[in-house]
Amino acid sequence: MKLNFSKMEGLGNDFIILDDRDGQIEAVMGYPDLAIKLCDRHFGIGGDGVILVRNSRKDDIRFIIINSDGSEPEMCGNGMRCFARYLYENKIVTQKSMRVETLAGTVVPEVFTDENNQVTQVTVDMGSPVLSCEQIPFVCDHKRGIEEDIETNAGIQVVTTVSMGNPHAVIFVPDIAGVDVEGVGRAVETHPRFPEKTNVEFIEVVNDTELKMKVWERGAGITLACGTGACASLVAAILTKRSQNRSIIHLDGGDLEIYWDKESGHIFKTGPATSVFDGSIFI
């Protein structure tokens, strides 16, 4: 079967986007196997994950993302910006603000365009953060996991836990350059207190409106950026009185602006989505 795809990236977090509204791709190969095959950077296209466009019964469109290891996360912020640009520029969805069905619930991205109607950036209403340990889920004696010690084979780590539709453990560090992202990240991701595993963010506070971030993503490892992780990190920084409610998050792949609107309770994330190339591949 010949597949037409678009390779896109959001701050270096790269994805293979496929239109499977008719379900023909899934009929030929299951999405987990497809993602493992296509995301291989030596024998495939290469990517952190595969994003599928599917029809939705309740929203404008449905978003499915499969990590490079074949696992399926609930949501992906950088992937959602790429998804919104792909939908708009391919005229799958014609309005600039769209409702997208995800495993984390309905997400609302809005595209902004230049004089040629090309998308320049995307703002995503990520909804409200989930702070209940039971819902994240995180095994904890308190209702919220704020600066909780967990013992790992990489030492004791102090985590603040947040869900943005997917679980996050935020760790504040004095100097992000000295962090063993892989060693600590893997140890925290697979810790038994996270029954569904977790993404892990390492945050150095620059000031109360700027944060530096490195990320270990559940199912993908070290990536250049994580949109839901940036949102979770701002929430954690506010909860621990390290940040105001709007901040620039400096990631290895570039910057995101994150805003927590206390009136609505929603998190808004603004950043770029870039087309890399289009192509076709046989499976």
Backbone hydrogen bonds in HBPLUS format (Angstrom, degrees):
<---DONOR---> <-ACCEPTOR-->    atom                        ^
c    i                          cat <-CA-CA->   ^        H-A-AA   ^      H-
h    n   atom  resd res      DA  || num        DHA   H-A  angle D-A-AA Bond
n    s   type  num  typ     dist DA aas  dist angle  dist       angle   num
A0283-ILE N   A0001-MET O   2.85 MM 282  5.38 157.2  1.91 151.0 157.6     1
A0003-LEU N   A0281-ILE O   2.73 MM 278  5.27 170.5  1.74 156.9 160.2     2
A0281-ILE N   A0003-LEU O   2.89 MM 278  5.27 146.0  2.01 141.9 153.1     3
A0005-PHE N   A0279-GLY O   2.90 MM 274  5.54 167.2  1.91 149.4 152.6     4
A0279-GLY N   A0005-PHE O   3.06 MM 274  5.54 161.7  2.10 147.7 150.1     5
A0006-SER N   A0017-ILE O   3.10 MM  11  5.17 153.1  2.17 141.0 149.1     6
A0017-ILE N   A0006-SER O   2.81 MM  11  5.17 176.1  1.81 158.6 159.9     7
A0007-LYS N   A0277-PHE O   2.75 MM 270  5.33 172.9  1.75 173.5 175.6     8
A0276-VAL N   A0007-LYS O   2.81 MM 269  5.39 162.3  1.84 152.0 152.7     9
A0277-PHE N   A0007-LYS O   3.34 MM 270  5.33 154.8  2.40 130.4 136.5    10
A0008-MET N   A0015-PHE O   2.98 MM   7  5.43 164.4  2.01 154.5 159.7    11
A0015-PHE N   A0008-MET O   2.78 MM   7  5.43 164.7  1.81 162.3 165.8    12
A0009-GLU N   A0274-THR O   2.86 MM 265  5.29 157.6  1.92 150.9 158.4    13
A0274-THR N   A0009-GLU O   2.81 MM 265  5.29 174.4  1.82 162.2 162.8    14
A0010-GLY N   A0013-ASN O   3.00 MM   3  5.16 159.8  2.04 134.9 138.4    15
A0013-ASN N   A0010-GLY O   3.12 MM   3  5.16 164.2  2.15 110.9 113.4    16
A0048-ASP N   A0014-ASP O   2.75 MM  34  5.45 157.0  1.80 139.5 146.5    17
A0016-ILE N   A0049-GLY O   3.05 MM  33  6.51 152.8  2.13 148.2 156.7    18
A0051-ILE N   A0016-ILE O   2.83 MM  35  6.07 164.2  1.85 150.2 154.6    19
A0018-LEU N   A0051-ILE O   2.90 MM  33  6.29 161.0  1.94 166.3 172.7    20
A0053-VAL N   A0018-LEU O   2.88 MM  35  6.26 151.7  1.96 159.0 166.6    21
A0020-ASP N   A0053-VAL O   2.98 MM  33  5.49 143.9  2.11 135.7 146.8    22
A0023-GLY N   A0020-ASP O   3.01 MM   3  5.08 154.4  2.07 103.8 112.0    23
A0027-ALA N   A0023-GLY O   3.20 MM   4  6.37 143.3  2.34 141.2 151.3    24
A0028-VAL N   A0025-ILE O   3.00 MM   3  5.33 138.9  2.17 106.2 117.5    25
A0029-MET N   A0025-ILE O   2.97 MM   4  6.24 165.8  1.99 161.6 165.7    26
A0034-LEU N   A0030-GLY O   2.97 MM   4  6.14 158.8  2.02 156.1 162.9    27
A0035-ALA N   A0031-TYR O   2.88 MM   4  6.04 161.3  1.92 155.9 159.2    28
A0036-ILE N   A0032-PRO O   3.11 MM   4  6.37 165.6  2.13 151.1 154.5    29
A0037-LYS N   A0033-ASP O   3.05 MM   4  6.21 158.6  2.10 146.9 152.7    30
A0038-LEU N   A0034-LEU O   2.87 MM   4  6.06 173.3  1.88 159.7 161.2    31
A0039-CYS N   A0035-ALA O   2.88 MM   4  5.67 159.3  1.92 149.6 155.0    32
A0045-ILE N   A0038-LEU O   2.80 MM   7  5.32 131.2  2.04 131.1 144.0    33
A0046-GLY N   A0038-LEU O   2.92 MM   8  6.25 166.5  1.94 151.5 155.3    34
A0047-GLY N   A0039-CYS O   3.26 MM   8  4.54 137.5  2.45 122.6 112.4    35
A0044-GLY N   A0040-ASP O   2.86 MM   4  4.70 133.1  2.08 127.8 133.9    36
A0068-SER N   A0048-ASP O   3.11 MM  20  5.33 128.8  2.39 138.1 127.7    37
A0050-VAL N   A0066-ILE O   2.86 MM  16  5.27 157.5  1.91 152.8 158.3    38
A0066-ILE N   A0050-VAL O   2.87 MM  16  5.27 159.8  1.92 154.8 161.7    39
A0052-LEU N   A0064-ILE O   2.75 MM  12  5.07 162.5  1.78 151.0 157.2    40
A0064-ILE N   A0052-LEU O   3.21 MM  12  5.07 155.1  2.28 148.1 150.3    41
A0054-ARG N   A0062-ARG O   3.10 MM   8  4.91 167.7  2.11 142.8 142.2    42
A0062-ARG N   A0054-ARG O   2.76 MM   8  4.91 151.6  1.84 165.6 156.5    43
A0060-ASP N   A0099-ARG O   2.95 MM  39  5.31 130.3  2.20 128.6 142.8    44
A0101-GLU N   A0061-ILE O   2.83 MM  40  6.18 170.8  1.84 158.5 159.7    45
A0063-PHE N   A0101-GLU O   2.83 MM  38  5.93 169.8  1.84 172.3 169.2    46
A0067-ASN N   A0071-SER O   2.72 MM   4  5.31 155.2  1.78 168.0 171.1    47
A0070-GLY N   A0067-ASN O   2.94 MM   3  5.30 164.2  1.96 117.1 120.6    48
A0080-MET N   A0076-CYS O   2.84 MM   4  5.98 143.1  1.98 143.5 153.8    49
A0081-ARG N   A0077-GLY O   3.24 MM   4  6.59 150.6  2.33 145.8 151.7    50
A0082-CYS N   A0078-ASN O   3.25 MM   4  6.59 163.3  2.28 149.4 153.3    51
A0083-PHE N   A0079-GLY O   2.84 MM   4  5.99 156.8  1.89 148.3 155.7    52
A0084-ALA N   A0080-MET O   2.90 MM   4  6.10 158.8  1.95 149.0 153.4    53
A0085-ARG N   A0081-ARG O   3.10 MM   4  6.37 162.0  2.14 149.0 153.4    54
A0086-TYR N   A0082-CYS O   2.92 MM   4  6.13 164.0  1.94 152.9 157.7    55
A0087-LEU N   A0083-PHE O   2.91 MM   4  6.14 163.1  1.94 153.6 157.8    56
A0088-TYR N   A0084-ALA O   3.02 MM   4  6.19 165.4  2.04 150.6 154.2    57
A0089-GLU N   A0085-ARG O   2.91 MM   4  5.98 174.3  1.91 159.3 161.2    58
A0090-ASN N   A0086-TYR O   3.03 MM   4  5.90 139.1  2.20 141.4 150.7    59
A0092-ILE N   A0087-LEU O   2.87 MM   5  4.93 144.9  1.99 152.8 156.5    60
A0093-VAL N   A0087-LEU O   3.32 MM   6  5.42 164.2  2.35 114.9 116.5    61
A0091-LYS N   A0088-TYR O   3.11 MM   3  5.02 159.6  2.15 102.9 107.5    62
A0111-VAL N   A0096-LYS O   2.95 MM  15  5.24 154.5  2.02 137.0 141.7    63
A0098-MET N   A0109-PRO O   3.07 MM  11  5.89 165.5  2.09 170.9 174.7    64
A0100-VAL N   A0107-VAL O   2.82 MM   7  5.16 162.1  1.85 157.2 162.6    65
A0107-VAL N   A0100-VAL O   2.85 MM   7  5.16 162.6  1.88 150.1 154.3    66
A0102-THR N   A0105-GLY O   3.09 MM   3  5.12 134.6  2.30 118.8 132.1    67
A0105-GLY N   A0102-THR O   3.05 MM   3  5.12 161.8  2.09 109.1 111.6    68
A0125-ASP N   A0108-VAL O   2.85 MM  17  5.16 177.4  1.85 143.1 142.7    69
A0110-GLU N   A0123-THR O   2.70 MM  13  5.29 149.1  1.79 152.7 163.7    70
A0123-THR N   A0110-GLU O   2.94 MM  13  5.29 161.0  1.97 158.6 159.0    71
A0112-PHE N   A0121-GLN O   2.95 MM   9  5.51 151.3  2.03 173.3 168.2    72
A0120-THR N   A0112-PHE O   2.74 MM   8  5.85 166.6  1.76 156.1 160.2    73
A0114-ASP N   A0118-GLN O   2.90 MM   4  5.51 145.1  2.02 142.6 151.7    74
A0117-ASN N   A0114-ASP O   2.97 MM   3  5.20 158.8  2.02 117.7 119.1    75
A0122-VAL N   A0271-GLY O   2.97 MM 149  5.79 168.6  1.98 165.6 166.8    76
A0271-GLY N   A0122-VAL O   3.17 MM 149  5.79 156.6  2.23 145.8 151.5    77
A0124-VAL N   A0269-LYS O   2.78 MM 145  5.22 159.5  1.82 148.5 154.5    78
A0269-LYS N   A0124-VAL O   3.01 MM 145  5.22 161.3  2.04 142.0 147.5    79
A0126-MET N   A0267-ILE O   2.76 MM 141  5.28 153.3  1.83 165.3 170.9    80
A0267-ILE N   A0127-GLY O   2.84 MM 140  5.67 149.5  1.93 141.2 143.5    81
A0130-VAL N   A0163-SER O   2.84 MM  33  4.89 172.2  1.84 151.9 154.0    82
A0163-SER N   A0130-VAL O   2.91 MM  33  4.89 156.9  1.97 148.3 152.3    83
A0135-GLN N   A0132-SER O   3.02 MM   3  5.34 125.3  2.33 103.4 117.0    84
A0136-ILE N   A0132-SER O   3.05 MM   4  6.27 137.7  2.24 151.0 163.6    85
A0133-CYS N   A0143-LYS O   2.86 MM  10  5.75 167.1  1.88 156.8 159.2    86
A0138-PHE N   A0133-CYS O   2.68 MM   5  4.82 147.5  1.78 140.8 146.8    87
A0139-VAL N   A0193-ARG O   2.81 MM  54  4.77 164.7  1.83 141.2 146.5    88
A0161-THR N   A0145-GLY O   2.78 MM  16  5.22 155.9  1.84 150.0 158.4    89
A0148-GLU N   A0159-VAL O   2.77 MM  11  5.23 157.4  1.82 157.3 150.3    90
A0159-VAL N   A0148-GLU O   2.84 MM  11  5.23 163.4  1.87 149.6 147.2    91
A0150-ILE N   A0157-GLN O   2.83 MM   7  5.38 150.0  1.92 150.5 160.6    92
A0157-GLN N   A0150-ILE O   2.87 MM   7  5.38 163.7  1.90 158.1 160.4    93
A0152-THR N   A0155-GLY O   3.15 MM   3  5.12 144.5  2.28 114.0 124.4    94
A0155-GLY N   A0152-THR O   3.02 MM   3  5.12 150.4  2.11 114.4 113.3    95
A0160-THR N   A0170-VAL O   2.92 MM  10  5.09 146.9  2.03 136.0 146.8    96
A0170-VAL N   A0160-THR O   2.87 MM  10  5.09 174.4  1.88 143.7 145.6    97
A0162-VAL N   A0168-HIS O   3.09 MM   6  5.29 156.5  2.14 139.5 146.2    98
A0168-HIS N   A0162-VAL O   2.82 MM   6  5.29 131.5  2.06 154.5 169.8    99
A0164-MET N   A0166-ASN O   3.06 MM   2  5.17 153.9  2.13 145.0 143.0   100
A0199-ASN N   A0167-PRO O   3.08 MM  32  6.14 173.8  2.08 135.0 136.9   101
A0169-ALA N   A0199-ASN O   2.84 MM  30  6.18 145.2  1.96 146.7 157.3   102
A0201-GLU N   A0169-ALA O   2.95 MM  32  6.24 160.9  1.99 146.7 152.4   103
A0171-ILE N   A0201-GLU O   2.76 MM  30  6.04 164.8  1.79 164.5 169.6   104
A0203-ILE N   A0171-ILE O   2.84 MM  32  6.11 160.8  1.88 154.4 158.4   105
A0173-VAL N   A0203-ILE O   2.78 MM  30  5.83 164.6  1.81 149.8 153.1   106
A0178-GLY N   A0175-ASP O   3.20 MM   3  5.91 154.4  2.27 116.6 122.6   107
A0179-VAL N   A0176-ILE O   3.29 MM   3  5.45 170.7  2.30 112.1 113.3   108
A0184-VAL N   A0180-ASP O   2.95 MM   4  5.90 164.7  1.97 158.5 162.1   109
A0185-GLY N   A0181-VAL O   2.78 MM   4  5.28 138.9  1.95 127.5 141.2   110
A0186-ARG N   A0182-GLU O   2.90 MM   4  5.76 166.1  1.92 142.7 146.8   111
A0187-ALA N   A0183-GLY O   3.26 MM   4  6.32 157.7  2.31 136.9 143.3   112
A0188-VAL N   A0184-VAL O   2.91 MM   4  6.13 157.4  1.97 157.5 162.5   113
A0189-GLU N   A0185-GLY O   2.83 MM   4  5.90 165.1  1.86 153.2 158.3   114
A0190-THR N   A0186-ARG O   3.24 MM   4  6.28 162.6  2.27 147.1 149.5   115
A0191-HIS N   A0188-VAL O   3.14 MM   3  5.03 167.3  2.15 107.3 110.7   116
A0194-PHE N   A0191-HIS O   2.89 MM   3  5.72 166.2  1.91 129.1 133.0   117
A0197-LYS N   A0194-PHE O   2.88 MM   3  4.84 158.9  1.93 120.7 119.6   118
A0200-VAL N   A0216-TRP O   2.85 MM  16  5.10 167.5  1.87 156.0 159.3   119
A0216-TRP N   A0200-VAL O   2.84 MM  16  5.10 165.1  1.86 157.6 162.0   120
A0202-PHE N   A0214-LYS O   2.85 MM  12  5.22 170.9  1.86 159.0 160.7   121
A0214-LYS N   A0202-PHE O   3.03 MM  12  5.22 150.5  2.12 143.4 152.1   122
A0204-GLU N   A0212-LYS O   2.94 MM   8  5.05 158.2  1.99 138.8 146.0   123
A0212-LYS N   A0204-GLU O   2.86 MM   8  5.05 173.4  1.86 156.0 158.3   124
A0206-VAL N   A0210-GLU O   3.06 MM   4  5.32 148.9  2.16 135.5 141.6   125
A0207-ASN N   A0210-GLU O   3.29 MM   3  5.27 165.7  2.31 137.1 137.7   126
A0210-GLU N   A0207-ASN O   3.34 MM   3  5.27 172.9  2.34 107.3 109.4   127
A0244-GLN N   A0208-ASP O   2.83 MM  36  5.61 164.5  1.86 154.0 149.1   128
A0248-ILE N   A0209-THR O   2.95 MM  39  6.23 162.6  1.98 142.9 141.1   129
A0211-LEU N   A0248-ILE O   3.00 MM  37  6.40 159.1  2.05 159.3 162.6   130
A0250-HIS N   A0211-LEU O   2.73 MM  39  6.07 169.8  1.74 168.2 169.5   131
A0213-MET N   A0250-HIS O   2.90 MM  37  6.01 159.8  1.95 162.3 157.2   132
A0217-GLU N   A0221-GLY O   2.72 MM   4  4.88 164.6  1.74 137.7 132.9   133
A0220-ALA N   A0217-GLU O   3.05 MM   3  5.24 165.5  2.07 122.2 126.0   134
A0221-GLY N   A0217-GLU O   2.83 MM   4  4.88 157.6  1.88 151.6 144.2   135
A0253-GLY N   A0224-LEU O   2.95 MM  29  4.78 139.1  2.12 141.5 130.8   136
A0230-ALA N   A0226-CYS O   2.92 MM   4  6.17 144.6  2.05 144.8 153.9   137
A0231-CYS N   A0227-GLY O   3.12 MM   4  6.45 155.8  2.18 147.2 153.1   138
A0232-ALA N   A0228-THR O   2.90 MM   4  6.14 164.3  1.92 150.4 154.7   139
A0233-SER N   A0229-GLY O   2.87 MM   4  5.97 148.2  1.97 141.4 150.3   140
A0234-LEU N   A0230-ALA O   3.09 MM   4  6.36 153.5  2.17 145.2 150.6   141
A0235-VAL N   A0231-CYS O   3.11 MM   4  6.41 166.0  2.13 153.0 156.7   142
A0236-ALA N   A0232-ALA O   2.92 MM   4  6.16 160.8  1.96 148.3 153.5   143
A0237-ALA N   A0233-SER O   2.87 MM   4  6.05 152.9  1.94 144.4 152.2   144
A0238-ILE N   A0234-LEU O   2.88 MM   4  6.14 152.8  1.95 153.2 160.1   145
A0239-LEU N   A0235-VAL O   2.89 MM   4  6.11 164.2  1.92 153.7 158.3   146
A0240-THR N   A0236-ALA O   3.02 MM   4  6.16 140.4  2.18 140.3 150.0   147
A0242-ARG N   A0237-ALA O   2.61 MM   5  4.82 169.6  1.62 163.1 159.3   148
A0241-LYS N   A0238-ILE O   2.99 MM   3  4.89 161.4  2.03 106.9 109.5   149
A0260-TRP N   A0245-ASN O   2.81 MM  15  5.23 167.0  1.82 161.0 165.5   150
A0247-SER N   A0258-ILE O   2.95 MM  11  5.56 161.6  1.99 159.4 165.6   151
A0258-ILE N   A0247-SER O   2.97 MM  11  5.56 173.2  1.97 170.0 169.6   152
A0249-ILE N   A0256-LEU O   2.80 MM   7  5.23 169.5  1.81 161.8 164.6   153
A0256-LEU N   A0249-ILE O   3.05 MM   7  5.23 153.1  2.13 140.6 149.1   154
A0251-LEU N   A0254-GLY O   2.81 MM   3  5.15 157.9  1.86 151.0 154.9   155
A0254-GLY N   A0251-LEU O   3.12 MM   3  5.15 153.2  2.20 103.4 111.5   156
A0257-GLU N   A0270-THR O   3.10 MM  13  5.25 171.7  2.10 153.7 155.6   157
A0270-THR N   A0257-GLU O   2.95 MM  13  5.25 162.2  1.98 152.8 158.4   158
A0259-TYR N   A0268-PHE O   2.93 MM   9  5.17 154.2  1.99 149.7 157.0   159
A0268-PHE N   A0259-TYR O   2.80 MM   9  5.17 164.4  1.82 154.5 160.0   160
A0261-ASP N   A0266-HIS O   2.94 MM   5  5.54 152.3  2.02 179.0 171.9   161
A0265-GLY N   A0261-ASP O   2.66 MM   4  5.43 141.4  1.80 150.1 163.6   162
